[in-house]
């Protein structure tokens, strides 16, 4: 029977009204810690889900202050055969102002061949197996309807990390993912797609919305090899191959348009089971607030162990939450790049005005004051207050912005250094005569056509912002920045030339290959090594031999420790001296005084 036209017209009117009423009735509500809510609609709305499907929603009261919430939304993804049951007690999202989402997979997540699947892995039209892309898209859509409008993050372990990589590779309007934290799994090298649906690509495309990535891998992992290749989890299906861990990071580098030349630092790895080793930390510089970081954890397999920490911060979930905080703060990552040439002098340590502002706090938390910044200055000195003041300005002392000497940079980019009067008197009988050229020879110029092989924007001007790290970069034809940008990289003969005559010369070790010549201001001259953002390893520090006048050798005090962490000794300081030499012990002794070798004997200059 043909329906009544009037009834049809009424239906067309009522359906939008009903949908609007349902939307208005939906609202984000909070729940007590440890008692998450259940999102009951999404399991039945997507294909391939069974009665095992469940999605827990954990909302702190602090995240429902208004009609909509800007709290970050964090998915916690269990591994193969795992469960979502423990996340409500372990995630601590109520302490961190995060909305937690704890979905339950179908005996894990459909990121590769599974014995429970009914379709072949390359049957993209299959409707009987779990379509993970559609499932997570539906969850996020439901959250948006409820008013959870914050950035979306994924934290996954093992099979959950494989899913996080997969979903991030398909990021876009359906999967608006801001960042992922992936533990013990990297990207697949092949196949390009697998599993049902359209959100099933295994590698990120050539372009798309930026996604920040923190990846933590065990170097000794035998299940998911650090070096990539096949794995027993693929059930012998040869089409499934893993990238190496570093190739996986470089893939994310290319997708995000970042630099493939990382800053590298060694940090401590410990567990409550008395395991102690080191992890190599890679930070890939990005210019747009994206963060790409990787830990290669020495001695660790497919599990990091109970109470595992990296540099004193718990892997579950301190490292992850710190990563999310930094992405939310705007992308602080890695050692800082030197500022472009300016005409103003930097502050002088101990001079009036060079101190921490007691009123400065981060824009997202009033507890994030200068004391908080000082506990992790390499990261937090990039943070900003609500009025846009960077911590490096508001917390000048904590961020190491106070110098022993005041350096003024002229408009030409050449720096001159004023040495305080009390430091100019030499205590030895040696005399050194230094002459400097005021400018490089005219024929020594940067090549205006040179650029790094990963971006045409990486020209000599870009190299100049961080020459210590970037002068080793190469162009697509293999030409290094040292050759293409000789003026910027200090390769011009005579640019900083010296002619010295001494009665008995004292050698001062250099921690970099470049030095800045200090113009004569007194009868004595000094050469001061250039400060770079590069983290210097302990093996790069040269011991100053005892001089003929009897001055003791420059050594580190083995008993010195930073006031916030007993593991912060001189060896730890030597990994990032440009920051840590300003740190103090509990009795106020500066690292620059106690860790003379690590700090390049700066206290003797």
BANUDREN-443659 format. One line per field, with one value per residue (C-alpha): y, z, x. Coordinates in Angstrom, 2 decimals, always signed. Last residue first. Layout:
<torros>
v = Y,... $
w = Z,... $
u = X,... $
</torros>
This chain:
<torros>
v = +30.37,+27.78,+27.31,+26.40,+23.20,+21.62,+21.12,+17.35,+17.87,+20.47,+18.55,+20.16,+23.80,+23.74,+21.39,+24.20,+23.64,+24.79,+22.27,+20.18,+20.09,+22.67,+22.63,+25.17,+22.53,+20.64,+22.73,+23.14,+20.12,+17.66,+14.17,+15.45,+16.21,+12.51,+11.62,+14.35,+12.80,+13.00,+9.57,+11.14,+13.12,+16.57,+18.21,+17.14,+14.90,+15.48,+12.63,+11.68,+15.27,+15.63,+16.44,+19.32,+18.57,+20.55,+23.74,+23.00,+25.61,+22.98,+22.30,+19.15,+17.69,+18.86,+15.81,+15.66,+15.22,+13.34,+10.00,+11.58,+12.30,+15.85,+16.74,+19.23,+22.55,+24.31,+26.68,+27.81,+27.11,+30.17,+31.33,+33.72,+36.75,+38.68,+42.32,+43.20,+43.46,+41.42,+39.86,+36.36,+33.82,+31.54,+27.91,+25.12,+21.45,+20.90,+19.91,+21.75,+21.08,+23.99,+23.60,+25.79,+27.39,+28.26,+31.43,+31.80,+33.18,+32.73,+33.57,+32.89,+32.48,+32.76,+33.42,+33.08,+30.16,+29.83,+26.58,+28.21,+26.33,+29.42,+30.60,+27.13,+26.53,+24.04,+22.33,+22.14,+21.63,+18.31,+17.51,+14.09,+14.92,+15.14,+17.56,+16.48,+17.32,+17.47,+21.26,+20.67,+19.77,+22.36,+24.77,+25.18,+28.32,+28.75,+25.53,+27.18,+30.16,+27.71,+26.03,+23.49,+24.89,+22.64,+19.73,+16.18,+16.38,+19.50,+22.66,+24.33,+26.84,+29.95,+28.45,+30.14,+32.45,+32.35,+34.62,+37.72,+36.42,+35.95,+38.96,+40.74,+38.70,+37.86,+38.32,+36.44,+36.79,+34.34,+34.78,+31.97,+32.92,+31.55,+33.27,+35.34,+38.41,+38.64,+36.93,+39.76,+42.22,+40.39,+39.19,+40.94,+38.69,+39.66,+37.81,+38.03,+37.90,+41.05,+42.82,+42.38,+39.65,+40.51,+37.84,+38.50,+36.06,+33.47,+33.27,+33.28,+31.56,+28.20,+27.34,+27.40,+30.85,+32.35,+31.03,+33.64,+33.94,+30.28,+29.50,+31.27,+34.20,+33.67,+35.29,+31.94,+30.86,+29.07,+25.84,+25.65,+25.53,+22.39,+19.88,+20.39,+22.03,+18.85,+19.40,+23.13,+23.56,+22.38,+24.86,+27.53,+26.96,+24.19,+23.97,+26.59,+24.06,+24.53,+27.88,+27.11,+29.24,+32.43,+34.36,+33.53,+34.94,+33.08,+35.16,+37.34,+40.80,+42.01,+40.14,+36.75,+35.09,+37.75,+38.22,+37.89,+41.07,+42.55,+42.89,+39.53,+36.76,+33.84,+31.81,+28.63,+25.44,+23.81,+20.17,+17.81,+18.47,+21.19,+20.68,+23.19,+22.71,+19.97,+18.04,+18.54,+17.33,+14.27,+13.35,+13.85,+11.63,+8.86,+9.02,+8.93,+6.09,+3.38,+4.10,+5.56,+8.55,+8.19,+8.65,+5.93,+3.87,+0.30,-0.47,-4.10,-5.18,-3.63,-6.41,-7.58,-7.63,-5.06,-5.11,-1.69,+0.34,+2.05,+5.06,+7.05,+10.56,+12.50,+15.62,+17.90,+21.58,+22.87,+22.94,+19.30,+17.97,+14.17,+13.23,+9.89,+8.46,+5.58,+3.55,+2.40,-0.50,-1.38,-4.27,-4.34,-5.98,-2.58,-1.53,+0.78,+2.48,+5.50,+7.93,+8.24,+11.13,+11.47,+14.52,+13.21,+13.83,+12.76,+16.26,+16.71,+16.79,+14.83,+11.94,+11.86,+11.79,+9.13,+6.96,+7.82,+6.51,+3.21,+3.00,+3.38,+0.50,-1.73,-2.13,-5.20,-7.76,-9.33,-10.81,-13.93,-15.26,-17.64,-17.07,-13.29,-13.27,-15.40,-12.33,-11.25,-8.44,-5.53,-4.63,-4.23,-7.67,-8.10,-11.46,-11.55,-8.14,-7.47,-3.79,-3.23,-0.48,+2.76,+4.89,+8.40,+9.77,+13.13,+13.03,+15.76,+15.74,+14.16,+13.76,+11.06,+8.37,+6.71,+2.98,+0.08,+1.32,-0.08,+2.85,+1.64,-1.44,-4.95,-6.21,-5.43,-2.63,-1.71,-5.20,-4.64,-2.51,-2.66,+0.14,-0.46,-2.50,-2.71,+0.33,+2.88,+6.31,+8.05,+11.67,+14.03,+11.56,+12.85,+9.43,+10.02,+13.51,+12.35,+9.84,+6.57,+5.99,+6.99,+4.12,+1.60,+2.84,+2.70,-0.78,-2.05,-0.44,-2.39,-5.57,-4.73,-1.97,+0.97,+4.55,+6.48,+10.24,+12.37,+16.15,+17.49,+17.83,+15.51,+17.06,+13.95,+14.16,+14.33,+11.18,+9.35,+10.34,+9.17,+5.77,+5.41,+6.22,+3.67,+0.91,+1.92,+1.77,-1.50,-3.38,-6.65,-9.66,-10.58,-7.64,-8.45,-5.98,-5.51,-9.19,-8.95,-10.59,-13.50,-13.70,-15.66,-14.25,-16.19,-17.56,-14.02,-12.57,-8.89,-5.72,-7.09,-6.24,-8.64,-11.51,-9.30,-6.01,-4.29,-0.49,+1.64,+5.38,+7.77,+11.49,+13.33,+15.77,+14.20,+12.75,+11.44,+9.85,+7.65,+4.77,+1.91,+1.42,+2.12,+0.42,-2.99,-4.37,-3.56,-7.08,-8.85,-11.68,-9.57,-6.32,-3.69,-0.26,+2.78,+5.59,+9.12,+12.06,+15.35,+17.62,+20.29,+19.49,+20.81,+22.19,+23.28,+21.95,+18.38,+17.56,+18.31,+15.68,+13.01,+10.99,+7.29,+5.72,+1.93,+0.38,-3.23,-5.89,-9.48,-9.99,-9.85,-7.10,-7.72,-4.78,-1.46,-0.03,-2.79,-2.07,+1.72,+2.06,+0.89,+3.31,+1.99,+4.33,+3.90,+3.14,+3.31,+7.06,+8.23,+9.17,+12.36,+13.19,+14.24,+15.19,+13.66,+15.17,+17.88,+15.26,+13.16,+16.24,+17.16,+13.65,+13.75,+17.12,+15.87,+12.87,+14.84,+17.05,+14.38,+12.11,+14.78,+15.00,+11.23,+11.22,+13.84,+11.77,+8.76,+5.56,+3.48,+0.00 $
w = +32.83,+35.56,+36.39,+32.74,+33.04,+30.11,+32.12,+32.38,+33.40,+36.01,+37.56,+41.02,+39.96,+36.80,+38.63,+41.06,+44.78,+46.52,+49.37,+47.71,+44.53,+41.79,+38.08,+35.76,+34.26,+33.39,+30.49,+28.06,+29.76,+28.25,+28.55,+30.81,+33.59,+33.82,+34.21,+36.84,+38.94,+38.50,+39.93,+43.34,+41.80,+42.62,+44.28,+41.61,+42.90,+43.55,+45.25,+42.25,+41.99,+38.34,+37.30,+35.87,+36.77,+39.61,+38.78,+39.43,+37.16,+34.56,+34.01,+34.99,+32.01,+31.05,+30.57,+27.29,+27.17,+24.14,+25.92,+28.40,+25.66,+24.64,+23.96,+21.11,+21.83,+21.26,+23.35,+21.59,+23.36,+24.94,+23.79,+26.24,+25.95,+28.53,+28.24,+28.60,+26.31,+23.44,+21.24,+22.17,+19.38,+19.09,+18.78,+16.55,+16.63,+19.79,+23.36,+23.26,+25.66,+26.93,+26.28,+28.34,+26.39,+27.90,+26.57,+24.10,+20.64,+19.04,+15.64,+15.47,+12.68,+13.29,+9.76,+8.53,+6.26,+5.85,+7.35,+10.14,+9.37,+8.28,+6.03,+4.62,+3.73,+0.87,+1.96,+5.70,+4.76,+3.27,-0.43,-1.00,-4.16,-2.24,+0.19,+3.35,+7.04,+9.08,+9.47,+11.13,+14.71,+15.60,+13.03,+14.80,+13.53,+10.82,+9.11,+8.41,+6.79,+4.82,+3.34,+4.94,+3.30,+0.30,+2.63,+3.13,+1.14,+2.86,+0.80,-1.26,-3.97,-2.09,-1.67,+1.39,+0.81,+1.10,-1.63,+0.51,+3.22,+6.58,+8.83,+11.73,+11.68,+15.09,+16.84,+19.98,+22.21,+25.04,+28.17,+30.55,+34.05,+35.64,+37.73,+34.88,+35.85,+33.60,+35.85,+38.33,+35.54,+33.96,+30.42,+27.65,+24.64,+21.02,+18.58,+14.81,+13.33,+11.24,+13.41,+16.40,+18.96,+22.57,+24.95,+28.69,+30.60,+33.25,+31.55,+32.83,+30.38,+32.06,+32.09,+35.86,+36.04,+33.22,+34.53,+32.99,+29.82,+29.13,+30.53,+27.53,+28.06,+25.97,+28.33,+29.59,+30.33,+27.80,+27.73,+25.88,+29.14,+29.95,+27.83,+28.47,+31.80,+33.44,+37.22,+36.71,+35.07,+38.25,+40.32,+37.74,+38.14,+36.70,+39.69,+38.03,+35.31,+31.64,+30.86,+32.62,+35.65,+36.23,+39.46,+41.18,+38.16,+38.16,+38.27,+36.12,+37.00,+38.90,+37.89,+39.36,+36.00,+33.33,+31.04,+27.27,+25.44,+22.83,+19.15,+18.11,+15.86,+15.55,+18.73,+19.22,+18.80,+21.95,+22.90,+22.21,+22.06,+23.03,+20.87,+21.72,+25.35,+24.34,+22.65,+25.76,+28.09,+25.89,+26.05,+29.83,+30.03,+28.07,+30.11,+33.36,+32.35,+32.59,+31.46,+34.89,+34.99,+36.56,+33.32,+31.80,+34.39,+34.64,+37.78,+36.82,+33.65,+30.21,+28.35,+24.80,+25.56,+27.45,+27.82,+26.24,+25.63,+22.22,+22.99,+20.15,+19.83,+17.20,+18.47,+16.17,+17.15,+13.62,+13.22,+13.85,+15.21,+15.55,+19.15,+19.75,+23.25,+23.71,+26.76,+29.43,+31.85,+35.36,+36.31,+40.08,+39.82,+40.58,+37.09,+35.65,+32.37,+32.51,+29.63,+26.65,+24.25,+20.50,+18.57,+15.38,+11.75,+9.81,+10.15,+10.14,+7.32,+9.27,+6.80,+6.25,+9.97,+10.51,+7.99,+9.69,+12.94,+11.33,+9.75,+13.28,+14.61,+11.64,+9.47,+10.12,+7.50,+6.77,+3.28,+4.58,+6.44,+8.87,+11.70,+11.76,+15.52,+14.82,+13.53,+10.24,+9.59,+11.90,+13.63,+17.01,+16.58,+17.68,+19.45,+20.16,+21.85,+22.86,+21.83,+23.67,+21.96,+23.02,+20.32,+20.94,+17.86,+17.08,+14.18,+11.54,+9.34,+5.95,+3.30,+1.60,+3.19,+6.57,+6.47,+7.30,+5.48,+6.83,+7.12,+4.00,+5.35,+6.29,+7.00,+5.46,+3.47,+2.29,+3.14,+4.20,+6.08,+9.19,+11.69,+15.10,+18.16,+21.70,+23.12,+21.04,+22.33,+19.73,+18.92,+17.46,+16.01,+14.17,+12.82,+10.51,+9.50,+9.07,+10.50,+8.59,+9.53,+13.07,+13.16,+12.01,+14.36,+17.30,+16.22,+16.23,+19.66,+20.91,+19.52,+21.61,+24.04,+23.02,+24.11,+21.66,+21.76,+20.66,+21.12,+23.18,+22.03,+24.44,+24.01,+24.06,+20.29,+19.99,+22.08,+19.81,+16.74,+18.47,+19.22,+15.68,+14.14,+16.49,+15.23,+11.56,+11.65,+13.57,+11.09,+13.00,+10.78,+9.34,+6.97,+4.47,+1.59,+2.17,+1.62,+1.87,+5.31,+4.14,+5.75,+8.72,+11.29,+14.54,+13.47,+13.04,+10.24,+10.87,+12.59,+13.81,+17.49,+20.42,+21.18,+19.81,+21.34,+24.45,+24.46,+27.37,+26.86,+29.41,+29.57,+30.93,+33.83,+35.18,+38.52,+37.14,+34.22,+36.71,+34.13,+36.60,+38.21,+35.14,+32.93,+34.55,+32.81,+29.20,+28.47,+26.81,+24.29,+22.02,+23.73,+25.44,+23.99,+26.24,+24.36,+25.64,+25.10,+25.97,+28.09,+25.99,+27.38,+26.12,+27.98,+30.85,+33.94,+32.72,+32.59,+36.23,+37.28,+35.76,+32.84,+32.30,+29.36,+29.01,+25.59,+25.35,+22.67,+23.88,+22.73,+19.17,+16.86,+13.16,+11.80,+13.59,+15.20,+17.73,+19.58,+19.39,+21.31,+24.85,+25.90,+29.44,+32.31,+34.43,+38.15,+39.30,+39.85,+40.29,+37.10,+35.10,+32.61,+28.97,+27.57,+25.22,+25.58,+23.05,+20.52,+21.08,+20.69,+17.47,+16.08,+17.02,+15.35,+12.23,+12.12,+12.82,+9.75,+7.16,+8.97,+8.71,+4.97,+4.66,+6.71,+4.41,+1.39,+2.91,+2.28,-0.81,+0.00 $
u = +87.54,+88.10,+84.39,+83.75,+85.79,+83.95,+80.74,+81.20,+84.84,+83.95,+81.08,+81.19,+81.42,+79.28,+76.91,+76.13,+76.45,+73.26,+73.22,+70.51,+72.58,+72.19,+71.45,+73.08,+75.40,+72.23,+71.05,+73.96,+75.54,+73.06,+74.57,+77.38,+74.88,+73.99,+77.66,+77.91,+75.14,+71.37,+70.57,+69.80,+66.95,+65.58,+68.59,+71.05,+73.85,+77.57,+79.50,+81.67,+83.03,+84.07,+87.63,+89.70,+93.30,+94.84,+96.82,+100.51,+102.05,+102.92,+99.24,+97.43,+95.65,+92.16,+89.95,+88.10,+84.34,+83.03,+82.68,+80.28,+77.86,+77.14,+73.51,+73.59,+71.99,+75.31,+77.40,+80.57,+83.81,+85.44,+88.86,+90.50,+92.64,+94.67,+95.59,+91.95,+88.92,+90.36,+87.71,+86.52,+86.82,+83.85,+84.74,+83.50,+84.41,+82.44,+83.30,+86.63,+89.47,+91.58,+95.30,+97.66,+100.47,+103.86,+105.42,+102.65,+102.20,+98.79,+97.46,+93.76,+91.28,+87.56,+86.39,+89.98,+89.22,+85.48,+84.23,+82.23,+78.99,+77.07,+79.89,+80.48,+76.82,+77.00,+80.21,+79.50,+75.85,+76.88,+76.60,+75.06,+73.07,+69.79,+71.41,+73.19,+72.89,+76.11,+75.79,+72.41,+73.31,+75.94,+74.50,+71.14,+69.38,+72.04,+70.93,+67.58,+69.31,+71.44,+68.39,+66.04,+62.91,+63.56,+62.80,+64.11,+67.33,+68.55,+68.91,+71.65,+70.67,+71.81,+75.30,+76.77,+79.71,+83.51,+84.81,+84.39,+86.67,+84.96,+84.47,+86.16,+89.35,+90.63,+93.94,+94.84,+97.92,+98.18,+100.26,+101.07,+102.21,+99.05,+96.37,+94.91,+92.90,+89.88,+87.36,+86.76,+86.32,+83.38,+84.13,+82.22,+81.76,+81.33,+79.16,+79.04,+75.51,+75.84,+73.25,+75.51,+75.20,+75.90,+77.10,+77.11,+79.27,+78.44,+75.07,+71.52,+69.16,+69.64,+65.95,+65.60,+67.23,+65.17,+61.86,+59.56,+61.64,+62.45,+59.01,+57.53,+55.17,+52.01,+49.51,+48.21,+51.78,+53.94,+55.92,+59.26,+61.23,+59.25,+61.14,+64.85,+63.94,+62.64,+62.61,+63.26,+59.84,+58.10,+60.08,+59.24,+55.51,+53.33,+51.00,+48.78,+47.97,+47.10,+48.71,+51.92,+52.75,+54.79,+54.11,+57.42,+59.35,+62.65,+65.81,+68.02,+66.77,+69.84,+72.95,+73.75,+74.03,+74.14,+71.17,+71.53,+72.42,+70.08,+70.91,+69.59,+70.89,+68.43,+67.85,+69.81,+67.77,+66.47,+67.07,+64.17,+60.46,+58.02,+54.90,+52.25,+51.25,+48.79,+51.60,+53.71,+51.00,+50.39,+54.09,+54.13,+51.06,+52.81,+56.02,+54.03,+51.74,+52.86,+56.45,+57.16,+59.52,+62.98,+64.90,+62.76,+60.93,+59.66,+57.64,+57.32,+59.07,+59.57,+57.80,+58.46,+62.18,+64.23,+68.04,+68.45,+65.32,+65.30,+63.10,+61.54,+60.16,+58.21,+56.43,+54.40,+54.36,+54.93,+58.71,+59.59,+62.89,+63.14,+63.93,+65.67,+66.24,+68.65,+67.71,+70.13,+70.18,+69.12,+66.88,+66.45,+63.02,+61.44,+62.49,+65.15,+66.06,+68.38,+68.72,+71.08,+70.51,+70.10,+68.85,+67.39,+68.36,+65.25,+63.81,+60.03,+57.45,+54.85,+54.61,+58.35,+59.09,+56.40,+58.23,+61.52,+60.05,+59.10,+62.54,+63.97,+61.88,+62.65,+59.60,+57.49,+56.50,+53.11,+52.96,+54.71,+51.67,+53.39,+50.95,+51.43,+52.14,+55.23,+56.99,+58.58,+61.00,+61.79,+65.06,+63.41,+61.91,+58.27,+58.36,+62.10,+62.33,+65.96,+65.94,+62.67,+60.69,+59.01,+57.31,+55.97,+54.21,+52.59,+50.13,+49.89,+46.79,+47.37,+50.05,+52.08,+49.93,+50.54,+51.27,+48.95,+45.85,+42.58,+40.18,+38.31,+36.61,+37.69,+41.20,+44.57,+46.15,+49.68,+51.01,+53.71,+56.26,+54.11,+54.62,+56.23,+55.28,+56.69,+54.85,+52.99,+51.92,+49.76,+48.93,+46.35,+43.85,+40.78,+39.67,+36.71,+37.89,+41.47,+43.90,+44.26,+47.91,+46.92,+44.40,+47.02,+49.75,+47.31,+46.19,+49.78,+50.17,+47.15,+48.72,+51.81,+50.77,+48.59,+48.00,+45.81,+45.17,+42.20,+42.16,+39.27,+35.67,+33.89,+30.44,+28.25,+27.85,+31.64,+31.96,+29.52,+31.54,+34.73,+33.20,+31.86,+35.26,+36.80,+34.53,+34.74,+38.55,+38.52,+36.33,+35.98,+35.29,+31.87,+31.45,+34.22,+34.58,+38.32,+39.05,+42.87,+43.13,+41.00,+37.58,+36.22,+38.66,+39.16,+42.55,+43.82,+45.98,+46.77,+45.56,+42.21,+42.58,+42.69,+40.39,+37.59,+38.73,+37.42,+37.42,+38.69,+38.14,+39.64,+38.83,+41.86,+42.22,+45.41,+44.35,+41.06,+42.95,+44.80,+44.95,+45.28,+41.86,+39.71,+42.31,+42.10,+39.02,+39.92,+41.07,+43.97,+44.07,+46.24,+47.23,+45.09,+44.31,+43.80,+42.04,+42.74,+40.36,+42.07,+39.84,+38.12,+34.67,+31.35,+28.35,+30.55,+32.37,+32.30,+36.04,+36.83,+34.28,+36.51,+35.07,+35.85,+34.02,+34.08,+33.49,+32.36,+32.41,+32.52,+28.94,+30.26,+31.52,+32.17,+30.25,+29.63,+26.48,+25.86,+29.09,+28.66,+25.40,+26.19,+28.93,+29.40,+30.32,+33.45,+33.49,+37.15,+37.07,+33.51,+31.63,+31.19,+28.48,+28.78,+25.41,+22.87,+19.39,+20.22,+21.30,+18.18,+15.98,+17.78,+17.31,+13.63,+13.24,+15.03,+12.67,+9.50,+9.48,+10.17,+7.74,+5.02,+5.55,+5.29,+2.11,+0.64,+1.61,-0.29,+1.65,+1.18,+0.00 $
</torros>
